[in-house]
Amino acid sequence: MTRWFEDIEIGADWPLGSHAFTEAEIIAFATAYDPQYFHIDPEAARHGPFGGLVASGWHTVSVGQRHMVDALGAEAERLRAQGREPGVPGPSPGVNAAEFKAPVRPGDTITYTLRVTGKRVSNSLPGWGLLTNIIEATNQRGELVYRAELVAFSKLREAAG
Amino acid sequence: MGSANPAWPPRKAGPAEWLASRGRLTYTSTAMNPVTAHRRHFEDLALGETVELGAVTVTKDMIFAFAREFDPLPFHLDEDAAKRSLLGGLASSGWQTGALTLRLLCDGFLNSIAAAGGLGFSDLKWRQPVMAGDTISARATIAGLRRSSHHPELGIMTLDLVVLNQRGEPVMTMSLANLVEAREGIPA
């Protein structure tokens, strides 16, 4: 959220855009970070639980993070274009829960959406608020493939002076 | 922090409930899988089993490369911006710390068992930043083992993961749910 904590609305859906997963990038990501046979070897994957190659769940998650950061940056630019000062997003203390609901296969186009579901002023970090965000990812058939509840810091305007 | 949907996240509902809603499994007998035939299966795993995974040093170049692709926030891409940020210096993306941990988990454990895909994770906490030059290591403990009620040829393994830096301080903890092929389905 590239808005000040005070301005962030609860409940509104925020489209983050789509990404088409190719076989080459599925294999490249998994070779580096998740080298299980059903993520890196299309032939061996035919014998596995998905009946073919699928993306690492962590790949789906990481692409979602990229889309979120890009959307934040784009919103900051819009605010500056209107002569407004964007807010300051902070790092994340964690993820409450994440589910992989369906596999992501080569050629699938995954669409990400973010929704702020809660916010409160941080007790541990003066000047900052904490947001609860739900990110959802669906494939080209509208099936949910990934959903997570993320927590993120967001700076208070009053603290920025 | 409230949630708009009180039914989510499914803190009470476990991986079996997630699995039940999936219907994505394409086989009914794992005996036909030649890739995992000689690996340890669900029946070979023990509750409380702890696996010490390897270690990896997180370099500045690794941080820049991952951040450029997946998490291009100023405090992961620029050392001056990083010094001014909450992190106090150049640190890895939390998602990168997780990805590197997953690699350690594959090399040290998942690729030696008949692992059949991740269901999800919960209670992921980034407890302190992983700074450029830090060496992280990880430990996995089997915290749960049960049969899938809908796919009895599969078990659901819950792993508690602890990631430490070179000073032995926890930098990340999480609980991960993973499917594992069983040798035998439960007889009807």
Contacts between the chains, C-beta under 8 A, distances in Angstrom:
chain1	res1	chain2	res2	distance
A	10	B	4	7.2
A	11	B	4	5.6
A	32	B	99	7.6
A	32	B	103	7.1
A	33	B	99	4.1
A	33	B	100	7.1
A	33	B	102	5.5
A	33	B	103	5.0
A	34	B	99	7.6
A	34	B	102	5.2
A	34	B	103	6.9
A	34	B	106	6.0
A	35	B	103	7.3
A	35	B	106	5.4
A	35	B	107	7.7
A	35	B	111	7.0
A	36	B	106	6.0
A	36	B	110	6.1
A	36	B	111	6.5
A	36	B	115	6.2
A	37	B	35	5.3
A	38	B	117	7.0
A	44	B	35	4.9
A	47	B	32	7.2
A	47	B	33	4.8
A	47	B	34	5.9
A	47	B	35	5.1
A	48	B	33	6.7
A	48	B	35	6.5
A	48	B	36	7.9
A	48	B	116	6.9
A	49	B	25	5.6
A	49	B	26	7.0
A	49	B	27	7.0
A	49	B	116	4.2
A	49	B	117	5.5
A	49	B	154	7.7
A	49	B	179	6.8
A	49	B	181	7.6
A	50	B	24	6.9
A	50	B	25	8.0
A	50	B	26	6.7
A	50	B	117	6.8
A	51	B	26	3.7
A	51	B	27	7.5
A	54	B	117	7.6
A	56	B	102	7.6
A	57	B	118	4.9
A	57	B	120	7.5
A	58	B	95	7.6
A	58	B	98	6.5
A	58	B	99	5.5
A	58	B	102	5.5
A	61	B	95	6.6
A	61	B	98	8.0
A	62	B	69	7.8
A	62	B	70	4.2
A	62	B	71	7.7
A	62	B	95	5.3
A	62	B	99	6.8
A	63	B	70	7.1
A	65	B	70	5.5
A	65	B	71	5.3
A	65	B	93	7.5
A	65	B	95	5.3
A	66	B	69	7.0
A	66	B	70	4.8
A	66	B	71	6.8
A	66	B	72	7.3
A	69	B	71	6.0
A	69	B	72	5.5
A	69	B	73	5.8
A	70	B	72	7.7
A	73	B	72	7.9
A	89	B	73	7.5
A	90	B	85	7.7
A	90	B	86	5.4
A	91	B	75	7.3
A	91	B	85	7.5
A	91	B	86	5.7
A	91	B	87	6.0
A	91	B	94	7.2
A	91	B	126	7.4
A	91	B	129	7.5
A	92	B	94	5.9
A	92	B	126	6.5
A	93	B	125	6.6
A	93	B	126	6.0
A	94	B	123	7.5
A	94	B	124	5.0
A	94	B	125	4.2
A	94	B	126	5.7
A	95	B	121	7.1
A	95	B	122	7.8
A	95	B	124	4.0
A	95	B	174	7.8
A	96	B	9	5.3
A	96	B	11	7.8
A	96	B	122	6.8
A	96	B	123	7.2
A	97	B	9	3.4
A	97	B	10	6.6
A	97	B	11	6.7
A	97	B	120	6.9
A	97	B	121	7.6
A	97	B	122	4.4
A	97	B	123	7.7
A	98	B	120	5.0
A	98	B	121	5.2
A	98	B	122	7.2
A	98	B	124	7.5
A	99	B	9	8.0
A	99	B	10	7.3
A	99	B	18	5.4
A	99	B	119	6.9
A	99	B	120	4.0
A	100	B	117	7.7
A	100	B	118	5.8
A	100	B	119	6.2
A	100	B	120	5.4
A	101	B	18	7.1
A	101	B	21	7.0
A	101	B	22	6.4
A	102	B	22	6.4
A	102	B	24	5.8
A	103	B	24	6.0
A	103	B	117	7.7
A	115	B	4	7.3
A	117	B	1	8.0
A	117	B	2	7.1
A	117	B	3	4.8
A	117	B	4	4.5
A	117	B	5	7.4
A	118	B	1	3.8
A	118	B	2	4.7
A	118	B	3	6.0
A	118	B	4	7.9
A	119	B	1	7.2
A	120	B	1	5.5
A	125	B	86	7.6
A	128	B	86	7.9
A	130	B	1	6.7
A	132	B	1	4.6
A	132	B	2	7.8
A	132	B	3	6.6
A	134	B	3	7.8
A	134	B	4	7.9
A	134	B	5	8.0
A	134	B	8	7.5
A	147	B	8	7.7
A	149	B	3	7.2
A	149	B	8	7.3
A	149	B	9	4.7
A	151	B	1	7.7
A	153	B	86	6.9
